Amino acid sequence: MRAPEHPPADRGPRRRASLHRVTSAAGRRELLVAGALLVGVLGLKLPTLGVPYHWDEMTAYVAPARWLAGESLWRGLPGLHPPEQFFGHPTGLYLLMAVVYRALGHSIEVSHAVAVTFAFLGVWCTYRLGSDLGGASTGLLAAVFLLFTPVYFAQAGMLLADLPVASCGALCLHCFLRDRRIPYLVCGFALVALKETGAAVPFAIAIWLLGRERHVPGGVRKAALYGSPLALTIAFFVAQRLSSGRFVANPFFAQRPSVHGDPQQILAGLVQVCGWVLGAQQRWALTLIVVAAVAVRGWRAVWRREFGLFALVGSCFVVAFSFLYVLPRYLLPTFPLLCVVAATALSGLVRATRWRVVVGCAVTALSVVGLFGADDAPDSFSEDMQYVDVVRTHQEAARYLAERHPGARVHALWPLSRAFRDPAMGYVTEPLALVDDRATADVVVLTPQGSSRNLELASWVERSGLRLERRVERRGKRVDIYVRGSLASGDHGLSP
């Protein structure tokens, strides 16, 4: 036999050099994708950085964070602040924003830059999850699907906890699936400190591990390790109970029940939550892709063992919010997982890259159409970009009152009452003279996009004989400004 021209010992360095080239190329690709996603998210959300705070942003997050920034940061711990100061939530996001405000000063742009940073993190982690399970093209599809999911896109411009929970939840899953324990633990404890819903991820991971590895040596210990962030959640609720007498010190739930136990209500809640996760805002298209892939290619072409874990995480939200009070944004942590599953199914269903791109673009276009609207319902519209119309009408009404009726006694309900009183919210430069007693007000301001008590206030206004002086309107959202007959004004017409 002819001896080889190169001894086997020479192949090691060549193989290592080849591996280095491959990993370097993969690293450059990852950096390129990360840069492209960052530019895309930042470019799309740049117009909303300066939009004034909206609804729960004002009262439930920004105002408490600003309060904490002016106090000792230790006051973020249960028992060291008024029970309802943080609306019964863990204080991770409040502490983060308090530190940011101390370092950079408070501004709307700073707050929204933090929100956009979390939005990018969620899109990037969704890409990594999809890339790990189905390749780079699958990851890109999943990331694009998530970014243009209307509720995700809208929440990316608001400082609320649900999108950070979704982003950190996706990062935790990525770290877990790669068995990066230290990064996972850091992210996991940060996740549950953001909001109580973050506990769903370590809980699902622990259950999944117990189901798969309980008979494997060290399996139970591993499940306990990955489930350890739950200890912080338990400690938080115990501390709240000891310090306030309640597990959840939320003033909203003090006025209305947060849990419904009637079987019919639970069933209705189950249908509502499933409909929102799988069907609303054109997400039926993602669900349809999964169903079509299974029907055409079979389960084996679509299923990944990690999807069992995704299903567990989703089930935690579906089950919990079937009997708990729910807003659509509370379900945000399930959407990165749905997008990854749909992108993986699309890659299995459509093998040709060009057709995959066509279908992906069509689904994205459907989502973009759902971003905007011109509805006139009594809603906050926090689930799509219509919230900007609500903010702009409220902002214009505040500007009108400041210019036409400086010093007038104004009666308005939440959220206008907060917007008119606090210049830091972005609506006024000086606080308006708000009064709680509507009978003593010179001006009464009404909006359907506000507190449900506006209906009763509108009835009172009709009986009181106040005159409609100005209507500020924008794509179905409106603010009506009523004045007493004795209040002079140079403009008694309606705005176009």
Number of C-alpha atoms within 10 A of each C-alpha: 3 4 6 7 6 8 8 8 8 9 11 10 10 11 11 11 12 12 12 12 12 12 12 12 12 12 12 12 13 16 12 12 16 19 13 12 21 19 13 15 20 18 10 15 19 16 10 19 22 16 20 24 24 24 24 16 18 22 20 21 22 24 19 23 26 21 15 25 24 12 13 11 16 11 16 23 15 23 14 12 15 14 20 16 20 23 19 23 24 23 24 19 23 27 23 15 24 26 17 18 19 13 10 10 13 18 16 19 16 17 23 25 22 20 23 28 17 21 27 23 23 28 28 27 27 33 32 25 29 28 21 15 20 20 15 18 18 28 26 24 26 32 27 22 28 27 28 20 26 25 26 25 24 24 25 30 30 27 27 23 25 23 29 28 28 32 24 27 30 27 24 28 24 21 20 19 16 11 12 12 17 11 14 24 20 12 19 29 22 20 30 27 25 24 21 20 23 26 26 21 31 29 20 22 23 20 18 19 19 18 13 12 16 16 10 10 9 11 16 17 14 18 22 19 14 24 21 17 25 23 12 17 21 13 12 22 20 16 17 22 17 13 16 17 12 15 15 19 21 18 14 11 14 10 8 9 10 14 15 14 10 10 10 10 13 19 13 13 22 18 13 18 23 18 14 19 21 18 16 18 21 20 24 16 19 24 18 15 22 23 16 15 22 18 11 11 14 14 14 10 15 22 16 14 8 14 16 13 20 21 14 18 23 22 16 17 23 22 15 18 21 22 20 17 15 17 13 15 19 17 21 23 27 22 23 29 26 24 27 30 28 27 31 28 27 25 24 23 21 15 10 10 11 10 13 20 16 11 15 19 15 13 20 22 15 16 23 17 13 18 20 15 15 11 12 14 11 15 16 21 22 21 20 20 20 21 21 23 20 27 24 19 22 29 21 16 25 22 16 15 20 19 10 13 18 14 14 18 18 26 24 26 20 17 19 25 18 18 28 29 17 17 14 20 22 20 25 20 15 13 18 23 15 22 18 13 11 17 13 12 18 21 26 26 26 24 27 21 26 22 18 14 12 19 15 9 18 17 10 14 20 12 9 11 12 17 17 20 19 21 21 20 20 18 13 15 27 21 24 20 23 22 24 16 13 7 11 11 11 7 10 13 10 13 10 8
